Amino acid sequence: MYKPKDQKERIIHRLKIAKGHMEKVVKMAEENEYCINIVHQSQAVQSALKEVDNLIMENHLLTCVSDAIKRGEQKQAISEVMSVIKKTK
């Protein structure tokens, strides 16, 4: 089993998984597959993309936000993160 070694590699790996699922959704739709099967595959795409978002946000918190807090810019950093969280609801 493939095990990505760093955060960037993990993100790219998950994006490729999402891409593969998406290509499958397109093929299924083109071939008039059973609707429920297409929905299941679409849900796999969405799940993979959510995982990518989580990985990117984790990386952002560990790097950019952490650096901003060290520079005394915590209010701006927190505001930026909160704006992203609010969009996902």
N, C-alpha and C positions, 0 to 999 in steps of 0.2 A: 504494500500500500504506500502511495506517495505521501510524504510528510514534508510540507514546506518548512524552510529553515528560518525565515524571518517574516516580519509583518507584511512587507510589500509582496513577497512571494505568496503568502497566504491570501492576500486580497486578490491578486491576479489569478490564482488558482480558483477561488470562489467565483470570480467573474467568468472564467472559462466554463465552469460548471453551469452557471446561469445561461450563458450563451448556448451551450449544448441543449439545455432544456428548451430554450426559446426556439431554436432551430427545429426541435421535435414538434413544438406546438404549431409552427407554420406548416410543417409537412403534414401533420395530422389534419389541419384545417383544409389544406389543399386536396387531401385525399378523402375528404368528407367522413372522417372517423366519427365514432360515437361521441356525441357532445360532452357527456360526463367524463369520458376519458381525456378529452381536450382540456376540460376545466381542471382535472387533476394535474395534468402536466403544467398548465398555466400556474397553478398554485405552487408547484415545485420551483418555477421561475421566480415567483414572488418571494418564496422562502429563501432561496439562494441570494436574492438581491438584499433582503433584510439582513442576512448574515454579513454580506459585504458592507452594508451601512454600519453594522455594529463594529466590525473590524476597523473601519476607517475612523469611526468616532472614538474608539478605544485608543487608536494611534494618535489622534488629534489631542485627546486628553493627556496622554502620556508625554507628548512633545510640545505642541504649540501652546496649549492651555497652561501646562506646567511652567513653560518659559515665560508666558505672559504674567503669571502670578508672581514669579521671581522678580520680574521687572516692576511690580506694583500695579499691573494693569488687570487685576482680577475682575473688576466690575465689567469691563468690556468683554473679557474672555467668557465670563459667566453669561452675560447677555447674549453673546453669539451662540453659545451652546443651547441656551434656553429657546432661542428663536428656531433652531433646528428641531428641538424636541416638540415644540408646539405645532410645527408643521406636520409631524408624523401622527398626530391625534386625529 
